[in-house]
Amino acid sequence: MSLPAHKLPAVGRIHLADNLEVLRTLPAGSIDLIYIDPPFNTGKVQARTQIQAVSTEDGDRVGFQGKRYRTIALGSKRFSDIFDDYLDFLEPRLKEAYRVLAPHGSLYFHIDYREVHYCKLLLDQIFGRACFLNEIIWAYDYGGRPKNRWPAKHDNILWYAKDPQRYVFNYEEIERIPYMAPGLVGAEKAARGKLPTDVWWHTIVPTNGKEKTGYPTQKPLGILRRILQASSRPGDLVLDFFAGSGTTGIAAHELGRRFILVDNNPEALAVMAKRFAAIDGIEWVGFMPPQEALTAATQADLFSATALGS
Ligand SMILES: C[S@@+](CC[C@H](N)C(=O)[O-])C[C@H]1O[C@@H](n2cnc3c(N)ncnc32)[C@H](O)[C@@H]1O
């Protein structure tokens, strides 16, 4: 089934669909920035179970001052991360990504150490080697530490421009970070901070913070804010076609950019419905958010006009 070609959104549009179908409906050159964080082909089903400890006399866990607790599972969110041929899956989607990018546009491709080298070769073929600008290392420090190798505590983000002579890089807009040794650079420089390098130290989404949605593999807003500040301008259209919990859309909205998000997992759409509930003017395609998530009656009209197959 093919999707009707939509006009581009004024605020944001969120699709429940296979991303290849949606990409094929987008006009060439219509997108200013793409960020994607595809499944990493870990060979597992990615799942997060949210739990809550309830105080009860017959609980199986003993806590502070001998109080007993029972753990209840609140729910589980999951998506499959197993592909027979990962590069065959990515290639048509990356070719479409290249087609829909504006001449000044860029792609940020988020992946991990297992697949990054293969993906770099594929992206070099599609964009051309000269269009590769950076490999950003997002370093964090969380989770288990195996004792038989160096603990892998980073992700890789490959940045490609459609045209290496005219891409957007808002040097002045990027939030600066503290110098490691401020005493060595003088008071004025130390107070201004420095431009981040291609190694970004940033915590994962805090496990009990208010940013956490419970969606597996949710990425931190801080990483997306930095990418959008550097490589897009207010009013630009940002696309994330492996959207998950919708982090890219939230960062885009906060920074005054428009966005298109796509995910083929209804659980991702359910998480996004909650996350975007307070934002007016979102268009939902192929998915009806719960009534309380709709902020205006016109949203329902919009849904019926644009739903899959209509
Ligand atoms: C690693 S997660 C993205 C997480 C996201 N960056 C966040 O911050 O929440 C990858 C997502 O891609 C989605 N996905 C996988 N294959 C897809 C396809 N063919 N079309 C659309 N979405 C797909 C999965 O459902 C999953 O939600």
The ligand as a Tripos MOL2 file, in Angstrom:
@<TRIPOS>MOLECULE
LIG
   27    29     1     0     0
SMALL
NO_CHARGES

@<TRIPOS>ATOM
      1 C1         17.0190    2.3730   18.3520 C.3       1 LIG1
      2 S1         15.3010    2.7010   18.2580 S.3       1 LIG1
      3 C2         15.2210    4.4810   18.1550 C.3       1 LIG1
      4 C3         15.2490    5.1410   19.5190 C.3       1 LIG1
      5 C4         15.0910    6.6530   19.4370 C.3       1 LIG1
      6 N1         16.2690    7.3030   18.9110 N.3       1 LIG1
      7 C5         14.7610    7.2600   20.7960 C.2       1 LIG1
      8 O1         15.4420    8.1850   21.2710 O.co2     1 LIG1
      9 O2         13.7830    6.7820   21.3940 O.co2     1 LIG1
     10 C6         14.9490    2.1800   16.6080 C.3       1 LIG1
     11 C7         13.4780    2.2590   16.2220 C.3       1 LIG1
     12 O3         13.3590    1.9220   14.8400 O.3       1 LIG1
     13 C8         12.0770    1.3260   14.6470 C.3       1 LIG1
     14 N2         12.0840    0.6340   13.3490 N.ar      1 LIG1
     15 C9         12.7510   -0.5060   12.9990 C.ar      1 LIG1
     16 N3         12.5080   -0.8200   11.7070 N.ar      1 LIG1
     17 C10        11.6770    0.1400   11.2190 C.ar      1 LIG1
     18 C11        11.0730    0.3660    9.9380 C.ar      1 LIG1
     19 N4         11.2880   -0.4560    8.9030 N.pl3     1 LIG1
     20 N5         10.2700    1.4460    9.7870 N.ar      1 LIG1
     21 C12        10.0520    2.3040   10.8360 C.ar      1 LIG1
     22 N6         10.6070    2.1360   12.0710 N.ar      1 LIG1
     23 C13        11.4080    1.0730   12.2610 C.ar      1 LIG1
     24 C14        11.9110    0.4280   15.8790 C.3       1 LIG1
     25 O4         10.5450    0.1520   16.1110 O.3       1 LIG1
     26 C15        12.5520    1.2930   16.9740 C.3       1 LIG1
     27 O5         11.5710    2.0510   17.6490 O.3       1 LIG1
@<TRIPOS>BOND
     1     1     2 1
     2     2     3 1
     3     2    10 1
     4     3     4 1
     5     4     5 1
     6     5     6 1
     7     5     7 1
     8     7     8 2
     9     7     9 1
    10    10    11 1
    11    11    12 1
    12    11    26 1
    13    12    13 1
    14    13    14 1
    15    13    24 1
    16    14    15 ar
    17    14    23 ar
    18    15    16 ar
    19    16    17 ar
    20    17    18 ar
    21    17    23 ar
    22    18    19 1
    23    18    20 ar
    24    20    21 ar
    25    21    22 ar
    26    22    23 ar
    27    24    25 1
    28    24    26 1
    29    26    27 1
@<TRIPOS>SUBSTRUCTURE
     1 LIG1         1 GROUP 0 **** ****
